[in-house]
Amino acid sequence: MTSHYLLLFLLSYLCSLSSSTPFPAHQQNLLTTLFAPDYNPLFIPVKNASVSQEVFLEATLQKIIDVDMDKGIFTTLVWLDMHWEDDYLKWDPEEYGGVDRLHLPPSSVWTPDIFLFNDITGHFEDDLKRDNPFLVVDSDGHVRWIPPLVLKTMCDFTGNNQETQQCELKFGSWVYNANQLDLISKISSMDLEGYTSHPVWDLESASVERHETKYECCPESFVDMSYAIRFQAKSVWSFI
């Protein structure tokens, strides 16, 4: 009798597992529903037009790759950690076999048109918009995207490598004003958890400031997030 009840328990447990396992068919059904003709990745995904799209932006400095004092070029490896809410990418996981998360190429959904204002390569946007790595979409509409980027920025160095140098990375929307898209940082500095030290340059600080600026082109303000990276050449004693 005991073994009979144990068998029934195991069967019911296995059935519950199979019913909650997301199958490709459920994912395909969900994709078909989400990306119906109503969804357009070109438009900000807010259903209330009077509300700005909030994008939380944090930058993780992984490495200072190169400092060209003569040309004023600063090369870094940075991970941009962005997340926002998409009003059109929400669903009930119970209706789709328990699927509560999707991994999608960035080109398939709306992403903020983040621009690096002091980029010198001319292809920052192309590097950012690559479809690898994928972004993550949760059933509550939360979208998170963390693209790794090698950045080359124009900086005004002092010309004396014994002095503290500073270079700014200025990110912002090229098209949307502050009433349409708002950039928010929850921390006051760059994330340095994964930072790898440079053999020549010592990192002193990497602070962040949010600005709202009006330009001659437009009456509205535009938001930017600026990261000031301060560094100095290592002492000769550090090489001994």
N, C-alpha and C positions, 0 to 999 in steps of 0.2 A: 504493500500500500504506500509506504513511504517513497519507494523508488518511482511509483506511478506519479505521485504529486511532484516529485523532483523533476521528472521528465516534462510534465505540463508546465512547470515554472520556467524550465530552460527554453521550451518552445515559445512561450509567451514573451520571454526576454529577447530571444532572437528576432521574433516578429517586430517587437518594438524598435530594435536597432535598425532593421531593414527599412521600416517605415520612416525613420528620421534621417536616413542617409541620403544626402543630396546626390542624385543621379544626373548625368549629363542632360537627360531629357527634361528634368525639372529646370536646370539652368537655361537650356535653350528656350523653354516656354517663358521663363522670366525675361530673358533678353528680348524676345519677340514682343512681350507686353510693354516693357520699359521703353524700348526704342521704336515705339509706334510713330506714325507721321507727326504726332504732336511734339515730339522731342527734337530739338535742334541745338547742336553743340555750339552754335555761333552766338546764342543769346544767353545773357545772364540768367541763371536758373532760380529766379525768385518769382513767386506767384503774385506777391503784393508789390506793385511797381513803386510804391512810395517808400519802400525799405531798401537800403543799400545792401549789396552783397558783401558780407564779412568774410575776409580771407585771413586766417591766422598764419603768419609767416615767421619761421625761425631759420637761421642759417647756422650750420655746423661747420666750423673751420677744421678741416682734416690735416692740412699741410700747407706751409709756405713753400712753393716749388722753386721760385726764382725771383730775384730782385735785380732788375737791370737799372742801375743808378743813372747811367748815361742817357738811356732812351726814356726813362721814366715809366717803365713797364713792370707791373707787379703781377706775378702768376701764382695762383692759389688753387687748391682743391677744396671745393665747398659742396656740402649737401644742403639743398634747399628743402626744408620740411614745411609743406603747405597743407592746410586742411580747411574745408569749408562745408557748408550744407547745400545740397542740391534738392530743391523742393520736388523735382520731377523724378528723382531716383529713390523712391520709397515704396516698400512693399511689406506684406505680411508673410513671414517665412513659412507659416503653417499652410499657406495656399500654394507653396511651391516646394513641397517635399522637404522642408526644413532648411532650404537654402537661405542663409542669412548674410552672405558676403559674396561679392564678385571681384575678380581681378581682371581689369580691363585696360586696353591700350589708351593712353591719354587722348589720342585723336578721336575716340568714340564719344567722349563726353565733353562738357564745357570745362575749360581750365582757364585760370586768370592769365591775362596777357602781360605777364611780368617781363619787364625790360631792364637790362643793366645799362644805366645811363652813361657810364664811363667805360664801356666795353670798347676795345680797339680792334677786335677781330672782324666785326661785321657779321658774324654768324651765331651770335648768342641765342637768338630766337630759334634757329634751326637745331642747335644743340639741346635746347630746353624741350622742344616739341617732339623729340624722338619718341617712338613707341616702346622703348625699353629703357628703364623698367616700367612695368605696369603700375597703375594706381589701384587703390583698394576702395570699394564702395560697400558700405554697410546698409542693412535694410532700413535704418532710420534716416537715410539720406546723407550720412556723413561720408565725405570723400577725403582721402589722404594720399598725397603724392610726394615722394622724396627722390627727386632726380639728383644724381651726383654730377658735378660740373667742374671742368677745368676752366678757370676764369683768367682772362688777361685784361687788366684794367690800366688806364692812364692815371698816373699819379705825379704830384709835384714833390719830388724829393729835394732835400736841402743841398745835396752835392757833397756833404761830409758824412761818410759812413760811420763816423764816431758819434754822431748825434742821433737822437731818437727820430725815427722816420714814421710817417703816418700815411696810410692810403685808405681811401674811402670806397666802399662798395655801395652804390646807390641803386636800389631796386624800386620800381614802381610801375603802375599801369601806363601804357602809352595812349590809350584811348579813353578809358573810363575816369570820370571825375569823382570827387569825394562823395557826392550824392549817389553815385552808382556803385562804386567799389571802395571798400575801406580795408586798409591793411592794418593788422593788429599783431603786436608782439606781447607775449605773456612774460618775457624775461627782458632784462636790461642789458644783456651782453650776448655775444655769440656763444653757442654751445661748444665747449672745448674738451668734452669728454674723450673724444677719439683723436685728439690732436697729436701729431707726430712732430717732434722738435726738429728744427733745421740745424745743420752742422755749423752754419755761419751766423744766423740771425736768431736772437732771443726775442720771443714774443712777450710784450709787456702787458697789453690789454687788447680787448676787442669788444668795444661797446656798441650799443645800438640806440638810435633815436628815430622817432617817427615825426615827419614833417608834413605840413599842408602848405602848398605853394600855389600862388596865382601866376600864370604866365600871360604874355601879351595876347596870345591867341584866343583866350577864352575867359569868360567872367567867373567861372567856377574854379574852386581849388582842386588840386590834384595831390594825392597822398604818395609819399615815398617812405621807404624804410632804408636808413643809411647806417652802414656798419663801419666804424672807424677802427682800423687795425694799426696798433702802434708796436714798433719793434726796433731793436737796436743791435748793432754788430756785437758779437761775443767778444769778451776781453781776451787779449792774447794769452793771458794766464790760463784760460779755459782749454787751450790747445796743448798745454804742457803736461 
